[in-house]
Amino acid sequence: MKLAHFPHPYALALPFTLFLQKTSKMDEMKAISRAGFGLLKFVRAVLRYCDTYRIVKPKKERVEFLQND
């Protein structure tokens, strides 16, 4: 059987994506989907961690450098 007979993988997913609702507000996400709310909460926590790490890392490296002198 030739691969040309099979539809593109994204073509199968396209109709399902039309039903997805997009929101960045926590209350709206909680009403839409419990799993989506948990995922959004996790992603926000990771982004907050990354922002904090960007601030703390140079300071931490500076402290280590000064302690080694």
Buried (B, 14 or more C-beta within 10 A) or exposed (E): EEEEEEEEEEEEEEEEEEEEEEBEEEEBBBEBBEEBBEEBEEEEEEEEEEEEEEEEEEEEEEEEEEEEE
